[in-house]
């Protein structure tokens, strides 16, 4: 009988250790997979450039701030982008910096533009662009520069 109690105690301890180990592993996994707020910022910033490059104007427009969208119609937004002589070909995230609810996200941009001389073809260029994003109601929104 004494051996039986000892065996049950050992089983109980092993079970408890297994339970604690599973809880620790679960917590660590949850921490590792939970996106950080600024990770969401970078994802949205890249998604905006990807949408502009692929000419998915609906997706791009949806990432602009509510204030911008209340002042600029979807149609005007598309007309403005289509009327630019520059065609963006790629955007690569470089870095970001934040101050409270405002962040600046820097991208390395590649683009093509027509040469000023008719018939001379296109010019390929590169540039660095700093985009401004704000956090409002738990979401990141792009704020275009004032011209």
C-alpha positions as CSV (number, residue, x, y, z in Angstrom):
1,X,0.0,0.0,0.0
2,X,2.8,2.3,0.8
3,X,4.4,1.7,-2.6
4,X,1.0,2.5,-4.3
5,X,0.8,5.9,-2.6
6,X,4.4,6.7,-3.6
7,X,3.6,5.7,-7.2
8,X,0.5,7.9,-7.3
9,X,2.5,10.8,-5.8
10,X,5.2,10.4,-8.5
11,X,2.5,10.2,-11.2
12,X,0.9,13.4,-9.9
13,X,4.2,15.3,-9.8
14,X,5.1,14.2,-13.3
15,X,1.6,15.3,-14.5
16,X,2.0,18.6,-12.8
17,X,5.4,19.2,-14.3
18,X,4.0,18.3,-17.8
19,X,1.1,20.7,-17.3
20,X,3.4,23.6,-16.2
21,X,5.8,22.9,-19.1
22,X,2.9,22.9,-21.6
23,X,1.6,26.2,-20.1
24,X,5.1,27.8,-20.4
25,X,5.5,26.6,-24.0
26,X,2.0,28.0,-24.9
27,X,2.8,31.4,-23.3
28,X,6.1,31.6,-25.1
29,X,4.5,30.7,-28.4
30,X,1.8,33.3,-27.9
31,X,4.3,36.0,-27.2
32,X,6.4,35.0,-30.3
33,X,3.4,35.1,-32.6
34,X,1.5,38.2,-31.3
35,X,2.2,41.0,-33.8
36,X,3.6,44.2,-32.4
37,X,1.7,47.4,-33.2
38,X,4.7,48.7,-35.2
39,X,4.8,45.5,-37.2
40,X,1.3,46.2,-38.3
41,X,2.4,49.7,-39.3
42,X,5.2,48.3,-41.5
43,X,2.8,45.8,-43.1
44,X,0.2,48.5,-43.9
45,X,2.9,50.8,-45.2
46,X,4.3,48.1,-47.5
47,X,0.7,47.1,-48.6
48,X,0.0,50.7,-49.6
49,X,3.1,50.8,-51.9
50,X,2.3,47.3,-53.2
51,X,-1.2,48.5,-54.1
52,X,0.0,51.6,-55.8
53,X,2.6,49.7,-57.8
54,X,0.0,47.1,-58.9
55,X,-2.5,49.9,-59.6
56,X,-5.0,48.5,-57.1
57,X,-6.4,51.9,-56.3
58,X,-9.2,50.6,-54.1
59,X,-6.7,48.9,-51.8
60,X,-4.4,51.9,-51.7
61,X,-7.2,54.4,-51.1
62,X,-8.4,52.3,-48.1
63,X,-5.1,52.8,-46.4
64,X,-5.2,56.6,-46.5
65,X,-6.4,58.4,-43.4
66,X,-10.1,58.9,-42.8
67,X,-9.5,62.7,-43.0
68,X,-7.9,62.4,-46.4
69,X,-10.7,60.2,-47.7
70,X,-13.4,62.6,-46.4
71,X,-11.7,65.4,-48.4
72,X,-10.7,63.4,-51.5
73,X,-13.1,61.2,-53.4
74,X,-12.0,57.7,-54.6
75,X,-12.3,58.9,-58.2
76,X,-10.1,62.0,-57.6
77,X,-7.6,59.9,-55.9
78,X,-7.3,57.5,-58.9
79,X,-7.2,60.4,-61.4
80,X,-4.3,62.0,-59.4
81,X,-2.3,58.8,-59.4
82,X,-3.0,58.0,-63.0
83,X,-2.0,61.5,-64.2
84,X,1.5,61.3,-62.7
85,X,4.2,60.8,-65.3
86,X,6.1,58.6,-62.9
87,X,5.5,54.9,-62.8
88,X,6.6,53.2,-59.5
89,X,8.1,49.8,-60.1
90,X,9.2,48.7,-56.6
91,X,9.2,49.8,-52.9
92,X,11.4,48.2,-50.3
93,X,11.0,49.0,-46.6
94,X,14.1,50.5,-45.0
95,X,13.3,51.7,-41.5
96,X,10.8,53.6,-39.4
97,X,10.8,55.9,-36.4
98,X,7.9,56.9,-34.2
99,X,7.0,59.7,-31.9
100,X,3.8,58.9,-30.0
101,X,1.1,58.2,-32.6
102,X,3.0,59.5,-35.6
103,X,5.5,57.5,-37.5
104,X,7.8,58.1,-40.4
105,X,8.4,55.0,-42.6
106,X,11.2,55.2,-45.1
107,X,11.2,53.2,-48.4
108,X,13.7,52.8,-51.2
109,X,11.6,53.4,-54.3
110,X,12.4,52.5,-57.9
111,X,10.5,54.2,-60.7
112,X,10.5,55.0,-64.4
113,X,9.7,58.3,-66.0
114,X,9.6,59.5,-69.6
115,X,12.6,61.5,-70.8
116,X,12.0,65.1,-71.6
117,X,12.9,64.6,-75.2
118,X,10.1,62.9,-77.2
119,X,11.1,59.5,-78.5
120,X,14.1,59.3,-76.1
121,X,12.5,56.4,-74.1
122,X,12.2,56.2,-70.4
123,X,14.5,56.9,-67.5
124,X,14.9,54.5,-64.6
125,X,15.4,56.1,-61.2
126,X,15.8,55.4,-57.5
127,X,14.8,57.5,-54.5
128,X,14.2,57.4,-50.8
129,X,10.7,58.3,-49.7
130,X,9.5,59.1,-46.2
131,X,5.9,58.4,-45.6
132,X,3.9,59.7,-42.6
133,X,1.5,57.4,-40.8
134,X,-0.7,58.1,-37.8
135,X,-2.4,55.8,-35.4
136,X,-6.1,56.5,-34.8
137,X,-8.6,54.2,-33.2
138,X,-6.1,51.4,-33.0
139,X,-5.3,51.5,-36.7
140,X,-2.4,53.0,-38.8
141,X,-3.3,55.4,-41.6
142,X,-1.2,57.0,-44.3
143,X,-1.2,60.8,-44.4
144,X,0.0,62.3,-47.7
145,X,2.2,65.4,-47.7
146,X,0.6,68.7,-48.2
147,X,1.5,70.2,-51.5
